[in-house]
């Protein structure tokens, strides 16, 4: 059951500290792989059976797209698919889903000049049936919406400039000399799934390498990024390579561990109206990069430290959001380091609590070497 396994692998990867699966970036398209220059990856129609609408998207983009549908409708794989036989058309919701995808594409092409304004979530809002009646207002946070460069309104009242926000953040982390000295970091702790905890180790090396190892009862789950390649492994399953969206996410996540110049990570930065994070006012800054969904960063107004980051992963049908909250900052060799991360997505949330941090310790180069993936025939959908 590839779709269910892939969901589990991606969730495990996110929990393990690399925001894999879905944070931000453009999916790989036809042509050469941007990371390796290798031949173009297979399309969904080439890799799976009975693909009728999403034929031309890269095969590794199909699972995140299915996850977007699942989150938008609040359903699992078996709502549309026959278990173990995903290629079958026995269920009516699968046939309706194809029509709905075509309808979405047509609306955006005809009424929005090809821009993706309408998605599954526009009408469904987490329900299998479209939300035709407005909901009664309830207390609680509004859903995260991806900001747009051309439509983001002016901030209400005076705000700091991006340079001032970045400078305050770096000043809060530590002195330039202390930050520059950090070339590697090894973190050990636990991942909390409700009342269950699983040991985890995170290995980071400047400027953009990061590998997390989750020690599960039946073996290790690994999420790795070595600056160009990204991969995920899960006990008893073959290696899964990160797509472009995952790689971009992992790269940004790794680079923020060694933030010598945050401004270089984005083509444009914009400060907008402040918001509240866990009862504290936060300065909000949005990072834009060409061809990629924006990244929203929240810096505590008093401390200047990064307390939240929201990413959006692109799929064929819409954006999958991921929110990461950083807490329990402590000084390690003169550099403030978060000892707790809470990662939330439409399907749930997980908390990573670090017990031990060591910096500038040698890390075996093999940690950042992608394992060889044995050839395998893809499961049928």
N, C-alpha and C positions, 0 to 999 in steps of 0.2 A: 504494500500500500504506500506508494511513493509519496503521495501528497500528505498523508498523515505523518509519515516519517520526516518529511522535509520540514513540516511545521514544528515537529519536536526538536529537530536539529537546530533550526534557526532560533527557537525559543531558548534552547540550551546555550547557544552561542551568545545571545544577547545577555542572558543572565551571567555568563562567565566573564563579562567585562568588556567584550568587544561588541559594539552596537551593531551586530551583524543582522542582516536581513532587513533591511529596511530602514535605512536612515535617509540618506539623500544621494542624489547623483543621477545622471542619465544612464539608462540601461544600455548595454552594448548593442550596437546595431550591425547591419550588414557591413562587411569589410573585414579588416584585420583587427585582431584583438588589440585594444589600446595598451595593454600591459606587456604583451610579449611579441606582438607582430606576427602571431601565428595565423593560420587560415581562419576564415570567418566561422563562428560557431554555428551549429545546426539551428534551423528554425524549429518552432514548436511542431509544425506539421511533419518535419523530417524525423523528429525524435519520438513523437507520440502518435498513437493511432486515433483516427476519427476526430481530428481537430478541424473544425469547419469555419470558425470566425477568426480566431487569433492565429491563423496559419503562419504569418510572416514575422511574428515577434521572435526574438531569440528564445531558444528552448529553456534557458535558465531564468527567463523572466516569467514563465508560465506560472510557477508556484507562487511567487509574490503577488501576481495578478489574482490568482484564486484566493489568496489570503485577503486581498482587498475586498473581494466579493463576500467572503465569509464574515469579515468584520462589519461590512456595510449592512448585511442582512441579519447578522446575529445567528448564523447557522454554521453547521459543520459540513465536512465533505459529503457525508451521506445524504444531505438534503437534496443534492442533484445527482450524485454518483452512486452506482452500484458498487458495494464494497468488494475490493480485489479485482473488479472488472470495470475500471473507469471509462473504457472506450464505449461501453454500452449506452444506448439511448432509451432505456426502459422507463426512466422516470420523467414525468411531465415537467417538473421544474427545470431540468436541464435544457429541454427544448425551448421553454419560455426564456431562460437565461440567454440563449443565443439571440433570440429576437430582441431582447432588451439591450444587449450589447450593440446590435446593429442600429437600434433606435438611438442610443446614446451617441454613437459616431455620427449619425445623420443630423441630429439636433445641433451638435457642436459644429459640424461642417457647414450646415445651412444657415444657422442663426447666430453663430458666434465666430465666424470667419476662421474656423478651424481650431480655435482655442478651446481647450478642455475646460468648459465652465460647468457642464452637467455630468455627474457621475452617478453610480449606483446609490451612493450615500445621500445625494441631493434629495431623493424622495424616501428612501427606506429608513435612514436614521437608526440602524440597528434592529430593524424589524423585517421579518420575511415579507410582510405586506406593506406597500407604500403608505406613508403617513399622510393621509388625505385631510385629516382634521388637525388644526393647530393644538399643541399641547398646552395644558394649564401650567403656568409658571411655577417653578419650584426653586427653593434655595439650592445653590450649588454652582460650581464653576461651569462656564460655558465651554463647549468643545474648542480645541485648538484649531485655528484656521490659518492656513499658510499665507503669510503676508506677501503682497505684490509690490515690486519695485516701483511700478508706475502709478499705483493707486494708494499706497500707504500714506495716510493723512499726516498732517503736521502735528507734532506733539503739542499737547496743551500746556502752556506755560514754558518757562525756560528749562532747557535740558543741557546736559554736558555734550561736548563734541565727542566723536568716536576716539580721537586721540586722547582726550582726557579720561574716558572710560578705560581704555586700554592701559594708559599710564597708571591709573589708580589700581587696576587689577594686578599688574606686574609689581607695583609697590607693595600691595597687600601680600603677595606671594613671598616676597623676600628681596634681598638686595640683588642687583644685576649679577654681581660676582657669584653669589650663592646659587642663583638659578643656572648660570652658565656652567657651573661645575658639575651639575647633574647630567651624567651621560647614560646611566642605566638605573633601573629600579626593579626590585623584586618584591612583590606584595603577597602575603599569605593571609587567608581568612576563611570565611564561610559565606555561602549563599543561602538565604532564608526563603523557603517556599512555605509560607504559612508557619506551621510549627516544625517543619522539617528543615534541617541544615545539611549542606554538602560542602566539604572542603574545596577550596579553590586557590590556585596560585596564578599570579599575573606577572609575566616577564616583559619588560619594556626596555627598549634601547633607542637612544636618540639617532636620527630625528623622528623616525616614523615607523618603528617596528614594535609589534605588540602581540603577545601570545598568551592566551588564558587556558588553563588546564583545570577542568572540573573533575574531581576524583569521585566517581560514582561507584555504587556497589558492584556493578558488572563491568567496570573498566573506565578509562578516562575519556572524557569528551573534550576535544581541543578546538579552539577557535584561534586562527593565526593570520597575521598579516606581516609581510616582510618588507614593505615599502613598495612592492609592485604586485605581488601575488597574495591572494587571500584564500583560506580554506576552512572547512568545518568537518570534524569527524565526530561520530557518535558510536558507542560500543555496538559491535555486531553489524555495522552498516558501512558501506563504502564511502570514501572521501567525497565531499561535495565542494566544488570550487565556488568561490564568491563571484557573483556577477559584478558589473560595474558599479551598481548602486551600493552593494555591500563593501566593495573596495574603497570607494570614496568615503563611506562612513567610517570604516576602520582606520583609514589614513588620517582623517580629521581627529578622531578619538585619540589616536596615538600621538599626533602632533601637539594636542593640548596637554599632554603629559610633560612636554618640554617646550613651554610657551615663550620662546625668546622674542618672537615678534608676531603677535596675533594678527596684525594688519596684513601680513603677507599671505595669510590663509584665505583671504577673500578679495574679490575684485573691488567690492564696495561695501562700506559699513554705514549704517544709519541708526541714529538713536531716536527712539519714539517715546511715547508717553509711558511713565512708570507704571508698573503693576505690582501686585502683592504676591509674595511667595511664602507660604507657611507663616502668615501673619506679619511678615516684614516687607517693607517697601523695597522694590528692586528696580534698578535702572535697566531698561530693556534696549538691547542693541541687536540689529538684524544684519546678518552677513549674506551678501549676494555674490554668486559666482555664475559666469555665463553658462547657460544650458543646464543649470542645476537648480533644484528647489532651494529656497532660502533656509538659513539656520537662525533660530531665535535664541539669544543668550540673555540670561538674567543675572545681574550682578547686585549683590546686597549693597544697599545704599550706604550703610554705615561702615562695613568692613571692606567693601570693594571686591570681595571674592565672588567667583562664579558659583551660583547656587542652583541654576537650572539651565538646561539646554534642550531645545526642541528641534528635531530633525524631521524631514519628510522624504520618504523613499518613493521614487517614481515607479509606476507600473503601467501596463498598457491601458488600464481603465481609470486610475486615479492615484492619489498619494496616500501612503501608509505612514501615520505619525508615530514617532517615538519620543518620549519625554524622559530625561535623565535629571534627577535631583542629586546634588552633591552636598554632603553635610559632614560634620565632625572633623573639621580641619585641625590638623596638628602640625607643629613644626618638626621637620626631619632634616637635619643638617642645614638649618636656617631657611628651609623652604616649606611653606604651608602646603600640606597634602591632604586631600579628602580621605577619610577613613571609612566613609559610608557613601554608597551610590544606590539610588532607587530608580529602577528602569521600568517605565510604564508604557504599555501599548494597548490597543483596543482589546486584546485577548487576556490581559492581566498585568500584574506587576510583580517584581522581584527585588529583593534588597541584598546588596553585597556589603558585608562588614569585614573590614581589614583588621587583623590583630598585630601584624608585624610588617614593617617596611624597611628594606635595606637598599641603600643607594650606592652607585658606583662599585657594585660588585660584579665580577666577571660572569657572563652568561654564555654558555656553550653555544657556538654558532649553529649547531644542529637544531636548536630550538626554533630558529627562524627559517628552517628549510622545509619547504612544502613536501609532504610525503608523496611518493609516486602513487598515482591512482590506477588500479588494475582495470583493464578493459571490461566493460559490462554492457549487457543489452538493457535498454531502458524499459521500465515497467510500462505496460499499456494503460492508457487513460480512456 
